[in-house]
């Protein structure tokens, strides 16, 4: 159990923004975790997973930028080599409901980040679909990357902790 806690803390340090200084777990279920982090810009809330043997990670986060809440999706694979300014699309399907997002490469070569601009009516609906979903798939149209899939069973508790955090920031 102690090793798992240390591994999760190491994972958060790896995935949380470089400016994040403090990370605190809010909930963890079935390999998915919700957290709050304190960054230079203030608090940010996130949830996601990197609990797989393939080196992949998927995170949803919300933070306040210039007084407004913004939702982001971060997707990564430790084997990727993405240019910082690379752009493209990802499609996230949750039990058949699809959200299409435009992404940009980050300062990390193994990660892309997308501001939420999906087919769902708003970011909160996307997060609620995530909480209620059983299966998620992530695809990368136009790229030579195989689609991913993930089990979402049990994510309601993690999502509720994430949403409570988002309401506080």
C-alpha positions as CSV (number, residue, x, y, z in Angstrom):
1,X,0.0,0.0,0.0
2,X,2.8,2.4,0.9
3,X,4.5,1.7,-2.5
4,X,1.2,2.4,-4.3
5,X,0.9,5.8,-2.5
6,X,4.5,6.6,-3.4
7,X,3.9,5.6,-7.0
8,X,0.8,7.8,-7.2
9,X,2.6,10.8,-5.7
10,X,5.4,10.3,-8.2
11,X,2.8,10.1,-11.0
12,X,1.2,13.3,-10.0
13,X,4.6,15.0,-9.9
14,X,5.1,13.7,-13.4
15,X,1.7,14.7,-14.8
16,X,0.9,17.9,-12.9
17,X,2.1,21.1,-14.4
18,X,5.8,21.9,-13.7
19,X,4.7,24.9,-11.7
20,X,2.5,22.7,-9.4
21,X,4.1,22.7,-5.9
22,X,1.7,20.8,-3.7
23,X,-0.5,17.9,-4.8
24,X,-3.2,16.3,-2.6
25,X,-5.3,13.2,-3.5
26,X,-9.0,13.7,-3.1
27,X,-10.3,10.2,-4.2
28,X,-9.0,7.1,-5.9
29,X,-11.0,4.2,-7.4
30,X,-10.2,1.5,-10.0
31,X,-6.9,3.2,-11.1
32,X,-8.5,6.7,-11.4
33,X,-7.5,9.5,-9.1
34,X,-8.8,13.0,-8.3
35,X,-6.4,15.6,-7.0
36,X,-6.0,19.2,-6.2
37,X,-2.6,20.9,-6.9
38,X,-1.3,24.3,-5.9
39,X,0.5,26.0,-8.8
40,X,2.0,29.4,-9.3
41,X,-1.3,30.6,-10.8
42,X,-3.4,29.2,-8.0
43,X,-5.3,25.9,-7.4
44,X,-6.1,23.5,-10.1
45,X,-8.2,20.3,-9.9
46,X,-7.6,17.2,-11.9
47,X,-8.6,13.6,-12.3
48,X,-7.2,10.8,-14.4
49,X,-5.1,7.7,-14.6
50,X,-1.7,6.5,-15.7
51,X,-2.4,3.0,-14.1
52,X,-1.4,0.9,-17.1
53,X,1.5,-1.1,-18.4
54,X,1.7,0.8,-21.7
55,X,3.0,4.1,-20.3
56,X,-0.1,6.0,-21.3
57,X,-1.9,8.6,-19.2
58,X,-5.2,10.5,-19.5
59,X,-6.0,13.5,-17.3
60,X,-8.9,16.0,-17.1
61,X,-8.1,19.2,-15.3
62,X,-9.8,22.5,-14.6
63,X,-8.1,25.7,-13.5
64,X,-8.9,29.4,-13.2
65,X,-7.1,31.5,-15.9
66,X,-7.7,35.3,-16.0
67,X,-10.7,34.9,-13.7
68,X,-12.4,32.2,-15.8
69,X,-12.5,28.4,-15.3
70,X,-11.0,26.5,-18.2
71,X,-11.2,22.7,-18.8
72,X,-8.4,20.8,-20.3
73,X,-7.7,17.2,-21.4
74,X,-4.1,15.9,-21.2
75,X,-3.2,12.7,-23.1
76,X,0.2,11.2,-23.2
77,X,2.3,8.2,-23.9
78,X,5.9,7.9,-22.6
79,X,6.9,6.6,-26.1
80,X,5.7,9.7,-27.9
81,X,7.9,12.3,-29.4
82,X,5.5,15.3,-30.0
83,X,6.8,18.7,-31.2
84,X,5.9,21.5,-28.9
85,X,3.7,23.3,-31.4
86,X,2.2,20.2,-33.1
87,X,-1.6,20.4,-33.6
88,X,-4.2,17.8,-34.3
89,X,-7.5,16.3,-33.1
90,X,-8.5,13.7,-30.6
91,X,-11.9,12.1,-30.3
92,X,-13.1,10.9,-26.9
93,X,-16.1,8.6,-26.9
94,X,-17.8,7.7,-23.7
95,X,-20.4,5.0,-24.2
96,X,-21.0,6.2,-27.8
97,X,-21.2,10.0,-27.0
98,X,-18.3,11.8,-28.8
99,X,-16.4,14.9,-28.0
100,X,-13.9,16.1,-30.6
101,X,-11.0,18.3,-29.3
102,X,-8.2,20.2,-30.9
103,X,-4.8,19.6,-29.3
104,X,-1.5,21.3,-29.1
105,X,1.9,19.8,-28.2
106,X,3.2,20.9,-24.9
107,X,6.7,21.5,-23.6
108,X,6.7,17.8,-22.7
109,X,7.4,15.6,-25.7
110,X,5.3,12.8,-24.4
111,X,2.0,14.8,-23.9
112,X,-0.6,16.7,-25.8
113,X,-3.1,19.1,-24.3
114,X,-6.5,20.2,-25.5
115,X,-8.7,23.0,-24.3
116,X,-12.2,21.7,-24.1
117,X,-14.2,22.6,-27.2
118,X,-16.2,19.4,-27.6
119,X,-19.5,18.2,-29.0
120,X,-20.9,18.0,-25.5
121,X,-22.8,21.2,-24.6
122,X,-20.1,22.2,-22.0
123,X,-17.2,20.9,-20.1
124,X,-19.3,19.9,-17.1
125,X,-21.6,17.7,-19.2
126,X,-18.4,16.0,-20.5
127,X,-17.2,15.4,-17.0
128,X,-20.7,14.1,-16.0
129,X,-20.7,11.7,-19.0
130,X,-17.3,10.5,-17.9
131,X,-18.7,9.8,-14.4
132,X,-21.7,7.9,-15.7
133,X,-19.8,6.0,-18.4
134,X,-18.7,2.4,-18.5
135,X,-16.1,2.6,-21.3
136,X,-14.1,5.4,-22.8
137,X,-12.1,5.3,-26.1
138,X,-9.7,7.9,-27.3
139,X,-8.7,8.1,-31.0
140,X,-6.4,10.3,-33.0
141,X,-7.8,10.9,-36.4
142,X,-5.1,11.4,-39.1
143,X,-2.3,10.1,-36.8
144,X,-0.6,6.7,-36.8
145,X,-1.7,6.1,-33.2
146,X,-3.9,3.1,-32.3
147,X,-7.1,4.0,-30.4
148,X,-7.1,3.6,-26.7
149,X,-9.8,2.3,-24.4
150,X,-10.3,2.5,-20.7
151,X,-12.7,1.1,-18.1
152,X,-14.7,3.9,-16.4
153,X,-16.4,1.7,-13.8
154,X,-16.2,3.4,-10.4
155,X,-15.3,6.8,-11.7
156,X,-18.3,8.5,-10.2
157,X,-16.6,8.9,-6.8
158,X,-13.5,10.3,-8.4
159,X,-15.5,12.6,-10.6
160,X,-17.6,13.9,-7.7
161,X,-14.4,14.8,-5.8
162,X,-13.1,16.5,-8.9
163,X,-16.3,18.5,-9.4
164,X,-16.4,19.5,-5.7
165,X,-12.8,20.7,-6.1
166,X,-13.7,22.6,-9.3
167,X,-16.5,24.4,-7.5
168,X,-14.1,25.7,-4.8
169,X,-11.5,27.2,-7.0
